């Protein structure tokens, strides 16, 4: 989706294009089979019955569906995507994953009709919703999305920044983060930066905050044999020694985000496109793209491990 938004050169014409691949993903997520009657709707975390988490409906699965729908709505000017995104937001609020104080919780199990809410808060959950809300605001220009962005942004800053530095509140205090959690600050930085573009009324709150956070992040890239590997805790006085691919990604996102001020609000074009259904070619293209991404990621992570 980002490749389409940034007008990145498409694959050869005989292969699925960036927009078609994004639409193919959305179509699989919008399939009615993914939204069963448990908890009044919403997607499960996993698809195969045998996977751990199949009985869990969480914010990130539904937040990603909300996010890509909002972005496709803006990019294609197709209100069908926006309607699905708005319905997903309403479901997240209705089930209690977004509460009346704008806390964003992780998820719950279908056996309890999603009443056993796991109230752990992770920055990528709040950030993926903020980014999607910013796309919907930019597309619809409705006041309700401005209100939601302002409220969720205020709470996100309160929860996930300590002294204006990104802080993963649910796992950083005792450094109990899992591998994926070590990468969440990068998503937080990237997506908040984009919010500041799409919803310019947030810029004065977001950009100075992220600059301070990025400056703190850079100070923690002193580890490993190279002396350049980055740690995880940016608020700590000392280097925490927690190095890895996620930590490198975090700092890269924080530093590269400082360039967004020179990009301007028109760096995300909105050409008109037609929505089309999922095709066999889309499925094949998505599979090929996934394989290439995995291969590239494996090589990158291997290089990072060797560097340390």
Buried (B, 14 or more C-beta within 10 A) or exposed (E): BEBBBEEEEBBEEEBBBBBBBBBBBBBBBBEEEBBBEBBEBBBBBBEEEEEEEEBBBBBBBBBBBBBBBBBBBBBBBBEEBBEBBBBBBEBBEBBBBBEEEBBBBBBBBBEEEBEEBBEEBBBBBBBBBBBBBBBBBBBBEEEEBBEBBBBBBEBBBEBBBBEBBBBBBBBBEEBEBEEEBBBBBBBBBBBBBBBBBBBEEBBEBBBEBBBBBBBBBEEBBEBBEEEEBBBBBBBBEEBBEBBBBBBBBBBBBBBBBBEBEEEEEEEBEBEEBEBEEBBEEBBEBBEBBEEEEEEEEEEEBEEBEEEE
